[in-house]
Amino acid sequence: MKIGRVFGWSFGVLALLLVLGGCAQPPEAERQAARGAMDAAVSGGADKYAFADLDAARKVWERAESQMEEKKYKEAKQSYIEAKAAFEKAGGAVEVGKKVASDQASAVLASIEAAWKKLGAKAKTLAKKMKNKKGAWVADSQAFRKGLAKAKEMIAADPAGAKPKLDELKAMVDKWDNILKKMAAAPAKSPAAKKAKKTATKKAKK
């Protein structure tokens, strides 16, 4: 009986040690799973289109990493499981975020295009004053049309990446808006002034 009790006690201690030893193991499988979910979220565009969710997930990941350093493996395991779920949530939010960004970029592009059309109509009314700027206007009009087409392509593929092109087009609109405003404000030359200029030019040639 004593031998049985001793054997039973030894077996219980061994089992307890095995359990405790198992709990003391770093949760590498959970860590790798969470890292994989993080990489998938980032490569899917979560850093652009689901930043808030990604940031929240990274904080859970950092907590898990801190717990690993402190050898709090049980807590770290749970945190890695939570981090994996949070990264998956961020990855799932990308499409919605991308749609919102696309709608916003398209609205900005539409306002820029409308502003350029107004400038075109204004340029026609100032045709006589546009003589010195006509070449530049034609060149910028061609560049604007190409930029407009490029911006539409970029918005369809990567709306967040279209911002620099939208800023470029907006700068072109602002540039010509200022030029045309100055032209419109400049007083028109009277017939007498034009005649005097022609006379002065003829005398200078003689």
Residue frames as qw, qx, qy, qz and C-alpha x, y, z in Angstrom:
[[0.000, 0.884, 0.467, 0.000, 0.00, 0.00, 0.00],
 [0.307, -0.786, 0.101, 0.528, 2.82, 2.34, 0.90],
 [0.407, -0.121, 0.602, 0.676, 4.52, 1.59, -2.38],
 [0.209, 0.619, 0.673, 0.346, 1.27, 2.35, -4.21],
 [0.129, -0.931, -0.269, 0.210, 0.80, 5.61, -2.38],
 [0.384, -0.594, 0.327, 0.626, 4.39, 6.64, -3.08],
 [0.368, 0.152, 0.690, 0.605, 3.98, 5.69, -6.73],
 [0.095, 0.790, 0.582, 0.167, 0.72, 7.61, -6.95],
 [0.235, -0.889, -0.070, 0.387, 2.22, 10.65, -5.29],
 [0.417, -0.368, 0.494, 0.669, 5.26, 10.56, -7.59],
 [0.305, 0.413, 0.707, 0.486, 3.05, 10.25, -10.64],
 [0.020, -0.901, -0.431, 0.047, 0.97, 13.23, -9.49],
 [0.317, -0.763, 0.163, 0.540, 4.05, 15.37, -8.96],
 [0.407, -0.086, 0.637, 0.649, 5.39, 14.38, -12.35],
 [0.203, 0.653, 0.662, 0.308, 2.09, 15.24, -14.01],
 [0.143, -0.930, -0.227, 0.251, 2.02, 18.59, -12.23],
 [0.386, -0.553, 0.375, 0.636, 5.57, 19.34, -13.34],
 [0.364, 0.225, 0.704, 0.566, 4.66, 18.45, -16.92],
 [0.073, 0.841, 0.526, 0.106, 1.64, 20.78, -16.79],
 [0.255, -0.885, 0.009, 0.391, 3.67, 23.59, -15.28],
 [0.451, -0.299, 0.534, 0.650, 6.45, 22.98, -17.78],
 [0.319, 0.496, 0.675, 0.444, 3.95, 23.15, -20.63],
 [0.039, -0.935, -0.348, 0.053, 2.55, 26.42, -19.36],
 [0.394, -0.739, 0.190, 0.513, 6.05, 27.85, -19.12],
 [0.569, 0.145, 0.544, 0.599, 6.69, 27.45, -22.84],
 [0.073, 0.397, -0.114, -0.908, 6.71, 30.66, -24.93],
 [0.601, 0.524, 0.545, -0.260, 3.60, 30.82, -27.15],
 [0.192, -0.360, 0.556, 0.724, 5.55, 30.84, -30.42],
 [0.196, 0.374, 0.833, 0.359, 2.70, 29.39, -32.48],
 [0.020, 0.852, 0.495, -0.171, 0.32, 32.17, -31.40],
 [0.216, -0.705, 0.179, 0.651, 3.05, 34.74, -31.94],
 [0.231, -0.110, 0.706, 0.661, 3.69, 33.59, -35.50],
 [0.135, 0.595, 0.771, 0.184, -0.03, 33.49, -36.24],
 [0.061, -0.883, -0.273, 0.376, -0.43, 37.07, -35.01],
 [0.235, -0.538, 0.411, 0.698, 2.60, 38.20, -37.02],
 [0.250, 0.190, 0.801, 0.510, 1.18, 36.58, -40.14],
 [0.067, 0.789, 0.610, -0.007, -2.13, 38.39, -39.65],
 [0.172, -0.811, 0.005, 0.559, -0.24, 41.66, -39.15],
 [0.264, -0.285, 0.609, 0.691, 1.79, 41.21, -42.35],
 [0.194, 0.449, 0.802, 0.342, -1.37, 40.33, -44.29],
 [0.010, -0.865, -0.437, 0.246, -3.17, 43.43, -43.01],
 [0.186, -0.713, 0.226, 0.637, -0.30, 45.75, -43.93],
 [0.240, -0.097, 0.738, 0.623, 0.27, 44.22, -47.37],
 [0.145, 0.584, 0.779, 0.174, -3.48, 44.51, -47.98],
 [0.106, 0.533, 0.191, 0.817, -3.40, 48.27, -47.41],
 [0.472, -0.708, -0.515, 0.106, -4.58, 48.59, -43.80],
 [0.455, -0.348, -0.116, 0.811, -1.89, 51.23, -43.16],
 [0.023, 0.093, 0.323, 0.941, -3.66, 53.43, -45.74],
 [0.425, -0.305, -0.474, -0.708, -7.31, 52.51, -45.47],
 [0.732, -0.542, -0.382, -0.155, -7.83, 51.10, -41.95],
 [0.338, 0.507, -0.491, 0.623, -5.20, 52.95, -39.96],
 [0.480, -0.500, 0.322, -0.645, -7.21, 53.26, -36.73],
 [0.967, -0.141, 0.006, -0.211, -7.93, 49.51, -36.61],
 [0.800, 0.346, -0.344, 0.349, -4.33, 48.71, -37.51],
 [0.063, 0.594, -0.449, 0.664, -3.00, 51.03, -34.82],
 [0.719, -0.414, 0.246, -0.501, -5.25, 49.38, -32.21],
 [0.990, 0.061, -0.125, 0.006, -4.03, 45.94, -33.29],
 [0.565, 0.509, -0.420, 0.496, -0.40, 47.03, -33.06],
 [0.292, -0.595, 0.420, -0.620, -0.93, 48.14, -29.48],
 [0.925, -0.228, 0.147, -0.266, -2.22, 44.68, -28.58],
 [0.873, 0.339, -0.240, 0.257, 0.81, 43.18, -30.35],
 [0.217, 0.633, -0.448, 0.592, 3.17, 45.43, -28.40],
 [0.632, -0.497, 0.329, -0.496, 1.50, 44.36, -25.17],
 [0.999, 0.001, 0.004, -0.049, 2.03, 40.72, -26.09],
 [0.667, 0.507, -0.337, 0.429, 5.68, 41.35, -26.96],
 [0.145, -0.650, 0.440, -0.603, 6.20, 43.08, -23.62],
 [0.841, -0.327, 0.245, -0.354, 4.64, 40.12, -21.81],
 [0.939, 0.249, -0.180, 0.156, 6.94, 37.76, -23.69],
 [0.359, 0.613, -0.441, 0.549, 9.98, 39.72, -22.54],
 [0.401, -0.502, 0.467, -0.608, 8.71, 39.50, -18.97],
 [0.200, 0.100, -0.975, 0.003, 8.18, 35.73, -19.47],
 [0.489, 0.187, 0.527, -0.669, 4.47, 36.07, -18.73],
 [0.011, 0.091, -0.854, -0.512, 3.74, 33.41, -21.29],
 [0.116, 0.501, 0.849, -0.120, 0.13, 32.70, -20.32],
 [0.141, 0.777, 0.243, -0.563, -0.82, 36.38, -20.65],
 [0.002, -0.497, 0.541, 0.679, 1.28, 36.71, -23.80],
 [0.157, 0.164, 0.929, 0.291, -0.52, 33.78, -25.43],
 [0.156, 0.709, 0.650, -0.225, -3.89, 35.40, -24.86],
 [0.041, 0.770, -0.061, -0.634, -2.62, 38.75, -26.08],
 [0.092, -0.276, 0.738, 0.609, -1.26, 37.21, -29.30],
 [0.166, 0.431, 0.878, 0.120, -4.64, 35.56, -29.91],
 [0.097, 0.828, 0.390, -0.390, -6.31, 38.95, -29.43],
 [0.074, -0.624, 0.370, 0.684, -3.72, 40.65, -31.64],
 [0.195, 0.049, 0.861, 0.467, -4.35, 38.15, -34.44],
 [0.140, 0.670, 0.728, -0.033, -8.09, 38.85, -34.28],
 [0.012, -0.835, -0.114, 0.538, -7.45, 42.61, -34.24],
 [0.133, -0.424, 0.588, 0.675, -5.15, 42.44, -37.29],
 [0.179, 0.299, 0.881, 0.321, -7.73, 40.36, -39.14],
 [0.092, 0.803, 0.514, -0.287, -10.32, 43.00, -38.31],
 [0.061, -0.719, 0.220, 0.656, -8.03, 45.70, -39.74],
 [0.174, -0.132, 0.794, 0.567, -7.50, 43.66, -42.88],
 [0.154, 0.526, 0.830, 0.102, -11.24, 43.22, -43.27],
 [0.034, 0.834, 0.317, -0.451, -11.82, 46.97, -42.96],
 [0.325, -0.294, 0.438, 0.785, -9.56, 47.82, -45.91],
 [0.173, 0.401, 0.723, 0.535, -12.21, 47.55, -48.62],
 [0.115, -0.859, -0.495, 0.062, -14.60, 49.86, -46.77],
 [0.336, -0.726, 0.064, 0.596, -11.82, 52.36, -46.10],
 [0.341, -0.070, 0.583, 0.734, -10.70, 52.21, -49.71],
 [0.101, 0.646, 0.676, 0.341, -14.25, 52.91, -50.91],
 [0.210, -0.894, -0.274, 0.285, -14.48, 55.96, -48.63],
 [0.373, -0.536, 0.314, 0.689, -11.09, 57.24, -49.84],
 [0.305, 0.218, 0.694, 0.615, -12.12, 56.66, -53.46],
 [0.017, 0.812, 0.570, 0.128, -15.36, 58.61, -53.03],
 [0.287, -0.845, -0.061, 0.447, -13.52, 61.50, -51.35],
 [0.383, -0.323, 0.490, 0.714, -10.80, 61.62, -54.02],
 [0.242, 0.448, 0.714, 0.480, -13.40, 61.47, -56.80],
 [0.072, -0.900, -0.419, 0.097, -15.29, 64.38, -55.24],
 [0.327, -0.710, 0.188, 0.594, -12.10, 66.45, -55.05],
 [0.367, -0.031, 0.653, 0.662, -11.27, 65.60, -58.67],
 [0.162, 0.684, 0.664, 0.253, -14.77, 66.59, -59.81],
 [0.146, -0.924, -0.195, 0.296, -14.44, 70.00, -58.13],
 [0.373, -0.504, 0.419, 0.657, -11.02, 70.54, -59.73],
 [0.324, 0.254, 0.732, 0.543, -12.36, 69.59, -63.15],
 [0.054, 0.844, 0.531, 0.051, -15.34, 71.94, -62.75],
 [0.260, -0.832, 0.036, 0.489, -13.03, 74.78, -61.70],
 [0.381, -0.240, 0.572, 0.686, -10.85, 74.25, -64.78],
 [0.246, 0.551, 0.704, 0.374, -13.89, 74.37, -67.07],
 [0.078, -0.932, -0.302, 0.186, -14.84, 77.72, -65.55],
 [0.349, -0.632, 0.317, 0.615, -11.31, 78.97, -66.19],
 [0.395, 0.144, 0.699, 0.579, -11.61, 77.85, -69.81],
 [0.121, 0.800, 0.559, 0.180, -14.79, 79.88, -70.24],
 [0.245, -0.899, -0.047, 0.361, -13.14, 82.88, -68.58],
 [0.468, -0.330, 0.489, 0.658, -10.09, 82.57, -70.81],
 [0.340, 0.481, 0.655, 0.474, -12.33, 82.84, -73.87],
 [0.030, -0.938, -0.344, -0.011, -13.84, 86.10, -72.64],
 [0.312, -0.851, 0.233, 0.353, -10.32, 87.44, -72.11],
 [0.847, 0.305, 0.294, 0.321, -9.03, 86.25, -75.47],
 [0.361, 0.866, -0.034, 0.344, -7.74, 89.71, -76.46],
 [0.307, -0.841, 0.389, -0.217, -5.77, 90.01, -73.24],
 [0.911, -0.237, 0.336, 0.026, -4.47, 86.43, -73.48],
 [0.655, 0.717, -0.240, 0.012, -2.08, 87.10, -76.36],
 [0.125, 0.695, -0.662, 0.249, 1.10, 86.86, -74.32],
 [0.455, -0.283, 0.762, -0.365, -0.19, 83.91, -72.27],
 [0.829, 0.251, -0.107, -0.488, -1.93, 81.95, -75.01],
 [0.605, 0.397, -0.690, 0.025, 0.92, 79.51, -75.57],
 [0.010, -0.248, 0.813, -0.527, 1.25, 78.78, -71.87],
 [0.641, 0.047, 0.340, -0.687, -2.52, 78.33, -71.55],
 [0.820, 0.305, -0.344, -0.341, -2.65, 75.82, -74.41],
 [0.444, 0.360, -0.787, 0.231, 0.30, 73.87, -72.99],
 [0.191, -0.149, 0.731, -0.637, -1.18, 73.76, -69.50],
 [0.749, 0.116, 0.080, -0.648, -4.58, 72.79, -70.87],
 [0.767, 0.289, -0.556, -0.138, -3.04, 69.76, -72.55],
 [0.248, 0.276, -0.804, 0.465, -1.11, 68.89, -69.38],
 [0.461, -0.098, 0.467, -0.748, -4.27, 69.25, -67.31],
 [0.840, 0.147, -0.180, -0.490, -6.22, 66.85, -69.52],
 [0.657, 0.275, -0.690, 0.127, -3.45, 64.24, -69.28],
 [0.026, 0.239, -0.714, 0.658, -3.21, 64.75, -65.53],
 [0.649, -0.056, 0.191, -0.734, -6.97, 64.41, -65.19],
 [0.866, 0.157, -0.397, -0.260, -6.94, 61.04, -66.97],
 [0.478, 0.287, -0.733, 0.389, -4.00, 59.87, -64.86],
 [0.257, -0.232, 0.546, -0.763, -5.73, 60.94, -61.63],
 [0.813, -0.012, -0.026, -0.581, -8.82, 58.91, -62.55],
 [0.792, 0.214, -0.572, 0.029, -6.66, 55.83, -63.12],
 [0.240, 0.299, -0.695, 0.608, -4.88, 56.34, -59.80],
 [0.510, -0.199, 0.339, -0.765, -8.14, 56.76, -57.88],
 [0.892, 0.051, -0.243, -0.376, -9.43, 53.49, -59.31],
 [0.768, 0.206, -0.557, 0.239, -6.24, 51.62, -58.35],
 [0.560, -0.251, -0.489, 0.620, -5.05, 53.37, -55.20],
 [0.069, -0.886, -0.326, -0.323, -7.13, 56.39, -54.09],
 [0.546, -0.780, -0.001, 0.306, -4.76, 57.28, -51.25],
 [0.617, -0.177, 0.360, 0.677, -1.86, 57.42, -53.71],
 [0.329, 0.664, 0.464, 0.485, -3.75, 59.85, -55.97],
 [0.270, -0.876, -0.246, 0.316, -3.33, 62.79, -53.58],
 [0.394, -0.444, 0.294, 0.749, -0.06, 64.14, -55.08],
 [0.219, 0.275, 0.654, 0.670, -1.63, 64.19, -58.55],
 [0.107, -0.817, -0.557, -0.103, -4.75, 65.93, -57.23],
 [0.365, -0.758, -0.058, 0.538, -2.55, 68.51, -55.50],
 [0.376, -0.136, 0.482, 0.779, -0.71, 69.07, -58.78],
 [0.085, 0.542, 0.660, 0.512, -3.94, 69.69, -60.68],
 [0.257, -0.860, -0.410, 0.162, -5.24, 71.97, -57.93],
 [0.409, -0.549, 0.137, 0.717, -2.03, 74.01, -58.10],
 [0.258, 0.163, 0.586, 0.751, -2.54, 74.42, -61.86],
 [0.090, -0.757, -0.601, -0.240, -6.10, 75.66, -61.28],
 [0.372, -0.808, -0.203, 0.409, -4.92, 78.15, -58.64],
 [0.436, -0.251, 0.334, 0.797, -2.14, 79.39, -60.91],
 [0.119, 0.331, 0.588, 0.728, -4.46, 80.21, -63.80],
 [0.222, -0.802, -0.555, 0.013, -7.16, 81.55, -61.54],
 [0.375, -0.691, -0.045, 0.616, -4.69, 84.18, -60.30],
 [0.319, -0.074, 0.488, 0.809, -3.43, 84.95, -63.82],
 [0.017, 0.531, 0.672, 0.516, -6.92, 85.43, -65.25],
 [0.277, -0.821, -0.438, 0.239, -8.04, 87.52, -62.29],
 [0.346, -0.536, 0.141, 0.757, -5.15, 89.90, -62.88],
 [0.194, 0.155, 0.624, 0.741, -5.97, 90.05, -66.58],
 [0.105, -0.708, -0.662, -0.223, -9.61, 90.83, -65.89],
 [0.334, -0.804, -0.272, 0.410, -8.64, 93.57, -63.43],
 [0.400, -0.219, 0.291, 0.841, -6.18, 95.22, -65.82],
 [0.343, 0.692, 0.197, -0.604, -7.75, 98.26, -67.59],
 [0.693, 0.450, 0.473, 0.305, -8.33, 97.89, -71.29],
 [0.322, -0.250, 0.225, 0.885, -6.30, 100.24, -73.49],
 [0.375, 0.729, 0.287, -0.496, -8.31, 103.03, -75.08],
 [0.713, 0.590, 0.283, 0.252, -8.25, 103.51, -78.89],
 [0.117, 0.968, -0.183, 0.128, -6.26, 106.73, -78.40],
 [0.532, -0.648, 0.541, 0.067, -3.62, 104.89, -76.38],
 [0.825, 0.133, 0.507, 0.213, -3.36, 102.17, -79.01],
 [0.525, 0.814, 0.128, 0.213, -2.95, 104.82, -81.76],
 [0.148, -0.923, 0.349, -0.059, -0.27, 106.62, -79.78],
 [0.718, -0.377, 0.568, 0.142, 1.61, 103.33, -79.30],
 [0.775, 0.430, 0.390, 0.250, 1.49, 102.60, -83.04],
 [0.282, 0.941, -0.062, 0.178, 2.74, 106.10, -83.85],
 [0.398, -0.785, 0.474, 0.013, 5.59, 105.73, -81.36],
 [0.816, -0.078, 0.540, 0.190, 6.51, 102.39, -82.86],
 [0.651, 0.678, 0.235, 0.248, 6.62, 103.83, -86.41],
 [0.044, 0.962, -0.235, 0.136, 8.80, 106.73, -85.32],
 [0.621, -0.574, 0.527, 0.082, 11.16, 104.36, -83.55],
 [0.830, 0.224, 0.448, 0.246, 11.54, 102.33, -86.75],
 [0.451, 0.859, 0.041, 0.238, 12.42, 105.48, -88.75]]
